Amino acid sequence: MGEAEGRLARRLGFWETLGIGVGSTIGGSIFVILGDAARLAGPAAFLSFFLGALVTLLIALNYSELATSLPVSGGGYVFTREAIGGLSSFLTGWFLWVGNMLYAAMNAVGFALIASRYIPLDAVLIAEAVLWAFCVLNVIGVKEAGRTQLILTIVLISGLLFLSISSLSGFKQANLEPLMPMGMSGVLAATGLSFVAYWGFETIAAVGGEVRKPERTIPLCCVLSVLICSAIYVSTTITAVGLLGWRPLAESETPLILVGSAILGPMGEALVSALGAVDTLTSLNSALLSAARIAYALAKTELLPKGLATVHGRLKTPYRAVVLSSFLAALFTLTSFVSFLAEAASFGFLTGLLVVNISLIALRRKRRHLPRKFKTPLYPLTPILAVLACLALVPFMDPAVLAVSLAIGLLGLMVFLFGLTTARTREAAIGGFSLASGLAVLLILYILDVRLGWEISSWAHHVLLACGLIQALASPFCAIPLGEFYVAVSRPLGLVKEPGVVLSSRAAKAITALERLMGILQIGTAPLTAIIVYSLTTLLVRGMYMPFMVAPLPPEPAYVPLLVVMCISLVFSTLAAIISGLILVKRRYAT
């Protein structure tokens, strides 16, 4: 398999790029979050989608100028790096990367909720399977992913237009009254939630280095994607509320399926289910596409591990970045909290895009002579309004989402500072994180089993106990090499006599073999631990039964924010344990 840190090939034409933009914009949001928008805004949910479109259009115009001035893969991170640099650019890329992974997870769960009505499998298993299928597609090639996106988008738009037109026969004006039962604050809260439904232009910018004729294609596709999708969102929302009223939509996990059933009965339900599946798949595809390119750009500047910048020699895709982004999205998918994932993704995008809009002003001042094939109209009013609009939406978001996002930001800050340290310091830090993850597993096991009295089956208890002990015992040797520990203990005992020789050949081989064994055990147990703990603390809170529980638990919605924070922390502590294991496996000693 040939591979290199080479350039990505420009293989995307106008139609593939528009398909990526529209498909990722229209995405699973209208199917997944329409009910939540109706719950927050009532009949005025369509107004929330309209306001979200206005904000997005301002940002899309700014993105168009930046993407044509700097037509490389990486999107918002690259723009802020060139305009501002330093920590601001890294955190922009970090939030956009995490936002895309959360969005991919949201759409995988949305697809699973629809598919599980017809497939006798657990929704989480379906979500994981479809996510990894699109991981493979994105590894194979960007043009193949773009063509798939275009086909799915055409099918999707045709179906949604048919649904909206068919709904007019049962439309009732009375269902739109009163228009704003929750007031303007409800409309703005739903606008903050709906923002995730318009982020497709970021995907276009993220793959800018793979677009042919970027100076023409990128701005045209950015603006068209927002306009096309806003028209579809508003018309679909108005007709759905007019047909059924906002309350049935707010109470359903799959509101548009209710619309299809009301229009055409079982056939309509099947039609909307198929459209919903296609819809979520287009967003899932583009989210993974964008996340991988952002990780690739961060790795090229060594803000993430340099190996993520590797491009496959034959396929010309950043396959390592694709796989890592898919892996993290798969872990987020295990939470299965759709509305929470949607709001968290929205905040991630809002935070990243806020800095990107500021970057347009900074880049105009910093690089006055940079060729700009497209210029944002009404500058500097457009970027200023975009910044103010992003800031205005933040207070209306769920406080729990803000807490999770703060945790994500602090984690990003740690990663940035981590990159400024020496190799030995990094090993010590990774060992510390990994040790903390092992101790956390033991603590969680104690809290669940002893304090809360949750009945965990004996095999799950033993597996978690073993995994926690392995992490806790092996991690310190990432920070303090076992060879150095052996020498420090052996010298006073006279086992190591010559000061010039660190280890005998025999001792070096034995210690290397032991460290490899510990590393392999760490790499194997970390994902297993994450999956079990995720399931115990999230799926079961929703009242779902899993094989390693003696009995399902009643839902406790109040626990959800705390558990999501814990789960996100567990994702990255698991990564630390895996990296710690890799360090142990690769370590060598001089003799």
C-alpha positions in Angstrom: 0.0 0.0 0.0 1.6 3.2 -1.1 1.3 6.2 1.1 2.8 9.6 1.5 2.3 13.0 3.0 1.3 14.3 -0.4 -1.3 16.6 -1.8 -5.0 15.6 -2.2 -6.1 15.4 -5.8 -8.6 17.9 -7.3 -11.3 15.4 -8.4 -14.6 17.2 -7.5 -16.5 19.1 -10.2 -19.4 21.5 -9.8 -22.1 18.9 -9.5 -20.2 16.7 -7.1 -19.4 19.8 -5.0 -23.0 21.0 -5.0 -24.2 17.5 -4.1 -21.8 17.5 -1.1 -23.0 21.0 -0.1 -26.7 20.4 -0.5 -26.6 16.9 0.8 -24.7 17.8 3.9 -26.8 20.9 4.5 -30.2 19.4 4.0 -29.0 16.3 5.8 -30.7 14.4 8.5 -31.6 17.6 10.4 -35.1 18.1 9.0 -36.0 14.5 10.0 -34.1 14.3 13.3 -34.6 17.8 14.8 -38.0 19.0 13.4 -39.8 17.6 16.4 -37.4 19.4 18.8 -37.8 22.6 16.8 -41.6 22.3 17.1 -41.3 21.6 20.8 -39.3 24.8 21.3 -41.0 27.2 18.9 -44.5 25.7 18.3 -45.9 26.6 14.8 -43.2 29.2 14.4 -40.6 26.4 13.9 -40.5 27.4 10.2 -39.5 30.9 11.3 -36.6 29.4 13.2 -35.3 27.7 10.1 -35.7 30.9 8.1 -33.7 32.9 10.7 -31.1 30.2 10.7 -30.8 30.5 7.0 -30.2 34.3 7.1 -27.4 33.8 9.6 -25.9 31.0 7.6 -26.1 33.0 4.4 -23.9 35.8 5.9 -21.4 33.2 7.0 -21.5 31.4 3.7 -20.6 34.6 1.9 -17.6 35.1 4.2 -16.6 31.5 3.7 -16.8 31.9 -0.1 -14.2 34.7 0.0 -11.9 32.8 2.3 -12.2 29.5 0.4 -11.4 31.0 -3.0 -8.5 33.0 -1.5 -7.1 29.9 0.2 -8.4 26.9 -1.8 -6.9 24.1 0.3 -8.4 21.3 2.3 -9.1 22.0 6.0 -11.8 24.7 5.9 -12.1 27.1 8.8 -9.0 25.9 10.5 -6.8 26.9 7.5 -8.5 30.3 7.3 -7.9 31.2 10.9 -4.4 29.8 10.8 -3.5 32.1 8.0 -5.3 35.1 9.5 -4.7 34.8 13.2 -2.7 31.7 14.0 -1.8 30.3 17.3 -4.3 28.9 19.8 -7.3 30.6 18.2 -6.8 28.8 14.9 -6.2 25.5 16.7 -9.4 25.8 18.7 -11.4 26.7 15.6 -10.2 23.6 13.9 -10.8 21.6 17.1 -14.4 22.7 17.5 -15.2 22.2 13.8 -13.6 18.7 13.9 -15.5 17.7 17.0 -18.7 19.4 15.7 -18.5 17.3 12.5 -18.0 14.1 14.5 -21.0 14.9 16.7 -23.0 15.7 13.6 -22.0 12.4 12.0 -23.0 10.6 15.2 -26.4 12.4 15.3 -27.1 11.3 11.7 -26.1 7.8 12.3 -28.5 7.6 15.3 -31.2 9.3 13.2 -30.8 6.7 10.5 -30.9 3.9 13.1 -34.1 5.3 14.7 -35.8 5.1 11.3 -34.3 1.8 10.2 -35.0 0.0 13.5 -38.7 0.3 12.7 -38.2 -2.2 9.9 -35.0 -4.1 10.9 -35.2 -6.3 14.0 -31.8 -5.0 15.4 -30.9 -2.6 18.2 -30.7 1.0 16.9 -27.1 1.4 18.3 -25.9 -1.6 16.3 -27.5 -0.2 13.1 -25.9 3.2 13.7 -22.5 1.7 14.2 -22.8 -0.4 11.1 -23.8 2.4 8.8 -21.1 4.7 10.2 -18.3 2.3 9.5 -19.8 1.6 6.0 -19.4 5.3 5.1 -15.9 5.3 6.7 -15.0 2.7 4.1 -16.6 4.8 1.3 -14.6 7.8 2.3 -11.4 5.8 2.4 -12.0 4.5 -1.1 -12.1 8.0 -2.7 -13.5 11.5 -2.5 -15.0 11.4 -6.0 -16.8 8.2 -5.2 -18.1 9.9 -2.0 -19.1 13.0 -4.0 -21.0 11.0 -6.7 -22.8 9.0 -4.0 -23.7 12.3 -2.3 -25.1 13.7 -5.6 -27.3 10.7 -6.3 -28.7 10.6 -2.7 -29.3 14.4 -2.8 -31.4 14.2 -6.0 -33.5 11.4 -4.6 -33.9 13.3 -1.3 -35.0 16.7 -2.8 -37.5 15.0 -5.2 -39.1 13.1 -2.3 -39.3 16.1 0.0 -40.9 18.3 -2.7 -43.5 15.5 -3.3 -44.2 15.3 0.4 -44.7 19.1 0.8 -47.0 19.3 -2.3 -49.0 16.3 -1.1 -49.5 17.9 2.4 -51.3 20.9 0.9 -54.5 18.9 0.5 -54.9 18.5 4.3 -53.4 21.9 5.3 -55.3 23.7 8.1 -54.7 27.3 8.8 -55.9 26.8 12.4 -52.9 24.6 13.1 -50.6 27.6 12.8 -52.4 29.6 15.5 -51.2 30.9 17.8 -48.0 31.3 15.9 -45.6 31.7 18.8 -47.0 30.1 21.9 -43.5 30.0 23.5 -42.7 33.6 22.5 -39.7 34.9 20.6 -37.3 33.2 23.1 -38.6 29.9 21.9 -38.1 30.8 18.3 -34.5 31.9 19.0 -33.8 28.7 21.0 -35.0 26.7 18.0 -32.9 28.8 15.7 -29.8 27.8 17.7 -30.8 24.2 17.4 -31.6 24.5 13.7 -28.2 26.1 12.9 -26.8 22.6 12.6 -29.1 22.1 9.6 -27.2 24.6 7.5 -23.5 23.8 7.9 -23.0 22.2 4.5 -21.0 25.2 3.2 -18.3 24.3 5.7 -18.0 20.9 4.1 -17.4 22.6 0.7 -14.7 24.7 2.2 -13.2 21.7 4.0 -12.7 19.9 0.7 -11.6 23.1 -1.1 -8.2 21.5 -2.0 -10.0 18.8 -4.0 -12.4 21.0 -6.0 -11.7 21.8 -9.6 -12.0 25.5 -10.6 -12.4 26.6 -6.9 -12.7 30.3 -7.6 -16.0 29.7 -9.4 -17.3 26.5 -8.0 -16.9 27.1 -4.2 -18.8 30.5 -3.8 -21.6 29.4 -6.2 -22.1 26.0 -4.4 -21.9 27.6 -0.9 -24.7 30.1 -1.7 -26.8 27.7 -3.7 -26.7 25.1 -0.9 -28.0 27.5 1.7 -30.8 28.9 -0.6 -32.0 25.5 -1.9 -32.1 23.9 1.6 -33.7 26.9 3.3 -36.6 26.8 0.8 -37.0 23.0 1.5 -36.8 23.4 5.3 -39.3 26.2 5.5 -41.8 24.7 3.1 -41.6 21.2 4.7 -42.0 22.7 8.2 -45.0 24.8 7.3 -46.8 22.0 5.5 -46.1 19.5 8.3 -47.4 21.9 11.0 -50.4 22.9 8.9 -51.3 19.2 8.3 -50.9 17.8 11.9 -50.3 20.7 14.2 -47.1 21.2 16.2 -47.9 19.1 19.3 -47.9 15.7 17.5 -44.6 16.6 15.8 -43.1 17.7 19.1 -44.0 14.4 20.7 -42.5 12.2 18.0 -38.9 11.0 17.5 -39.7 10.7 13.7 -42.2 13.5 13.0 -42.1 13.4 9.2 -43.1 9.8 9.3 -46.3 10.9 10.9 -46.8 13.3 8.0 -46.3 10.6 5.4 -48.7 8.3 7.3 -51.3 11.0 7.4 -51.1 11.6 3.6 -50.7 8.1 2.1 -51.1 5.7 5.0 -48.6 2.8 5.3 -47.3 3.6 1.9 -46.5 7.2 2.9 -44.9 6.0 6.1 -42.6 3.7 4.1 -41.8 6.6 1.6 -40.9 9.0 4.4 -38.9 6.4 6.2 -36.9 5.8 3.0 -36.4 9.5 2.5 -35.3 9.9 6.1 -32.8 7.2 5.7 -31.4 8.8 2.6 -31.4 12.2 4.3 -29.4 11.1 7.3 -26.9 9.1 5.0 -26.1 12.3 3.0 -25.2 14.2 6.2 -23.3 11.3 7.7 -21.2 11.0 4.5 -20.4 14.7 4.3 -19.7 15.0 8.1 -17.1 12.3 7.9 -15.7 13.8 4.7 -15.3 17.2 6.4 -14.0 15.9 9.8 -11.3 13.9 8.1 -10.1 17.0 6.1 -9.9 19.1 9.2 -8.0 16.5 11.1 -5.7 16.2 8.0 -5.0 20.0 8.1 -4.4 20.0 11.8 -1.9 17.1 11.4 -0.1 18.8 8.6 0.9 21.6 11.0 1.6 18.9 13.7 -1.2 20.1 16.0 -2.5 16.5 15.8 -0.2 13.4 15.3 1.7 13.8 12.0 0.6 10.4 10.8 -2.9 11.7 10.3 -1.6 13.8 7.4 -0.7 10.6 5.5 -2.4 10.4 2.0 -2.9 7.0 0.5 -0.7 6.6 -2.5 -3.3 5.1 -4.9 -6.6 6.4 -3.5 -5.4 9.9 -2.7 -7.4 10.1 0.5 -6.3 11.0 4.1 -7.3 7.5 5.2 -5.9 7.6 8.7 -7.7 10.8 9.4 -10.9 9.2 8.1 -10.6 6.2 10.3 -9.8 8.2 13.4 -12.7 10.5 12.9 -15.0 7.6 12.3 -13.8 5.9 15.4 -14.5 8.9 17.6 -17.9 9.5 15.9 -18.7 5.8 16.6 -18.0 6.4 20.3 -20.3 9.5 20.3 -22.9 7.4 18.6 -23.2 5.1 21.6 -24.8 8.0 23.6 -27.8 7.9 21.3 -29.1 11.3 22.6 -30.2 12.9 19.3 -31.3 16.3 20.4 -28.2 16.7 22.7 -25.9 15.6 19.9 -27.6 18.1 17.6 -27.2 21.0 20.0 -23.6 20.1 20.9 -22.8 20.0 17.2 -24.5 23.3 16.7 -22.4 24.9 19.4 -19.2 23.4 18.0 -20.0 24.9 14.6 -21.1 28.3 16.1 -17.8 28.6 18.0 -15.6 27.7 15.1 -17.5 29.8 12.6 -17.5 32.8 15.0 -13.7 32.9 14.8 -13.7 32.2 11.0 -15.8 35.3 10.4 -13.4 37.4 12.5 -10.6 35.8 10.4 -12.0 37.4 7.2 -11.5 40.9 8.7 -8.0 39.9 10.0 -7.0 38.4 6.7 -8.1 41.5 4.7 -5.8 43.6 6.9 -2.9 41.2 7.2 -2.7 40.1 3.5 -4.0 43.0 1.5 -2.5 41.8 -1.8 -3.8 38.2 -1.6 -5.6 37.4 -4.8 -9.4 37.3 -4.1 -11.4 35.9 -6.9 -14.6 36.4 -4.9 -15.2 39.2 -2.4 -17.9 39.3 0.3 -20.5 42.0 -0.5 -21.1 44.8 1.9 -17.7 44.3 3.7 -17.1 44.8 6.6 -20.9 44.8 7.5 -21.4 41.2 6.5 -18.7 39.6 8.7 -19.7 41.8 11.6 -23.3 40.9 11.4 -22.3 37.2 11.1 -20.3 37.5 14.3 -23.1 39.3 16.2 -25.6 36.7 15.0 -23.5 33.8 16.2 -23.1 35.5 19.6 -26.8 36.2 19.9 -27.7 32.5 19.5 -25.4 31.2 22.3 -27.5 32.4 25.4 -30.6 30.5 24.0 -28.8 27.1 24.0 -29.2 24.4 26.6 -26.9 25.2 29.6 -25.9 21.5 29.7 -24.7 21.8 26.1 -22.6 24.9 27.0 -21.1 22.8 29.9 -20.2 20.0 27.5 -18.8 22.4 25.0 -16.6 24.1 27.7 -15.2 20.7 28.6 -14.5 20.1 24.9 -12.7 23.4 24.7 -10.6 22.8 27.8 -9.7 19.4 26.3 -8.6 21.1 23.1 -6.5 23.6 25.1 -4.8 20.6 26.8 -4.1 19.0 23.4 -2.6 22.3 22.1 -0.3 22.7 25.1 0.6 19.1 25.0 2.0 19.6 21.5 4.4 22.2 22.9 6.2 19.8 25.2 9.1 17.5 24.7 8.7 13.8 23.8 9.6 12.6 27.3 7.1 15.0 28.8 4.4 13.8 26.4 5.0 10.2 27.4 4.7 11.2 31.1 1.5 13.1 30.4 0.0 10.3 28.3 0.9 7.8 31.1 -0.9 10.1 33.6 -4.0 10.4 31.4 -4.1 6.6 30.9 -3.6 6.0 34.6 -6.5 8.3 35.4 -8.7 6.4 32.9 -7.9 3.1 34.7 -8.7 4.6 38.1 -11.8 6.2 36.7 -13.1 2.8 35.5 -12.6 1.4 39.0 -14.3 4.4 40.6 -17.2 4.2 38.2 -17.5 0.5 38.9 -17.6 1.2 42.6 -20.2 3.9 42.3 -22.5 1.9 40.0 -22.2 -1.4 41.9 -21.9 -0.3 45.5 -23.2 3.2 46.0 -26.1 3.2 43.5 -26.8 -0.5 43.8 -27.1 -1.1 40.0 -27.1 -4.8 39.4 -24.3 -5.6 36.9 -24.0 -9.2 35.8 -20.9 -11.0 37.2 -19.0 -11.3 33.8 -19.4 -7.5 33.1 -18.2 -6.7 36.7 -15.1 -9.0 36.3 -14.3 -7.6 32.8 -14.5 -4.0 34.0 -12.4 -4.8 37.1 -9.8 -6.5 35.0 -9.7 -3.7 32.5 -9.4 -1.0 35.1 -6.6 -2.8 36.9 -4.7 -3.4 33.6 -4.9 0.3 32.8 -3.9 1.4 36.3 -0.9 -1.0 36.6 0.5 -0.6 33.0 0.1 3.2 32.6 2.9 4.3 35.0 5.5 2.5 32.9 4.6 4.8 30.0 5.8 7.7 32.1 8.6 5.8 33.8 10.1 3.2 31.4 10.3 -0.3 33.0 14.0 -0.5 32.0 14.8 2.6 34.0 12.8 1.3 36.9 14.6 -2.0 36.8 18.0 -0.3 36.8 17.1 2.0 39.7 16.0 -1.0 41.8 18.8 -3.4 40.7 21.9 -1.1 41.3 21.5 -1.1 45.1 21.1 -4.9 45.0 24.2 -5.3 42.8 22.4 -6.9 39.9 23.7 -4.1 37.6 27.4 -3.5 38.2 28.9 -1.7 35.2 27.7 1.9 35.1 28.3 2.2 31.4 25.9 -0.6 30.6 22.3 0.2 31.1 20.8 -3.3 30.6 22.1 -6.8 29.7 20.9 -8.2 26.5 18.8 -10.8 28.3 17.3 -8.2 30.7 16.5 -5.9 27.8 14.7 -8.6 25.9 12.7 -9.7 28.9 11.7 -6.1 29.8 10.8 -5.3 26.1 8.6 -8.4 26.0 6.9 -7.5 29.2 6.2 -3.9 28.1 4.9 -5.2 24.8 2.5 -7.5 26.6 1.3 -4.6 28.8 0.9 -2.4 25.7 -1.1 -5.0 23.9 -3.4 -5.5 26.9 -3.9 -1.7 27.2 -4.8 -1.3 23.5 -7.2 -4.2 23.7 -8.9 -3.4 26.9 -9.4 0.4 26.5 -12.1 0.2 23.7 -13.8 -2.6 25.5 -14.0 -0.6 28.7 -15.3 2.4 26.9 -18.1 0.5 25.2 -19.2 -1.2 28.4 -19.1 2.0 30.5 -20.9 4.0 27.7 -23.6 1.4 27.7 -24.0 1.3 31.4 -24.2 5.1 31.8 -26.1 6.3 28.8 -28.1 3.6 27.0 -29.4 2.3 30.3 -30.4 5.7 31.6 -32.9 5.7 28.7 -34.4 2.6 30.1 -32.9 0.3 27.5 -31.9 -3.3 28.4 -28.4 -4.6 27.7 -27.2 -8.2 28.2 -24.8 -7.3 31.0 -27.5 -5.8 33.2 -29.7 -8.0 35.4 -32.6 -5.6 34.8 -33.2 -2.3 32.8 -33.3 0.9 34.7 -36.0 3.6 34.7 -35.1 6.7 32.6 -33.5 9.6 34.5 -33.3 12.6 32.1 -31.7 14.7 34.8 -28.6 12.5 34.6 -28.1 13.0 30.8 -25.9 16.1 30.8 -23.5 14.8 33.5 -23.3 11.4 31.7 -22.6 13.0 28.3 -19.8 15.0 29.8 -18.4 11.9 31.4 -18.7 9.9 28.2 -16.9 12.5 26.2 -14.1 12.5 28.8 -14.0 8.8 28.6 -13.5 8.9 24.8 -10.3 10.9 25.1 -9.0 9.0 28.2 -9.5 5.8 26.1 -7.4 7.3 23.3 -4.8 8.2 25.9 -4.8 4.5 27.1 -4.4 3.3 23.5 -1.5 5.7 22.8 0.1 4.7 26.1 -0.1 1.1 24.9 1.4 2.0 21.5 4.3 3.7 23.3 5.0 0.6 25.4 4.8 -1.7 22.3 7.3 0.4 20.3 9.8 1.1 23.1 13.3 -0.2 22.6 16.3 -0.4 25.0 20.0 0.0 24.5 22.2 -2.8 25.9 
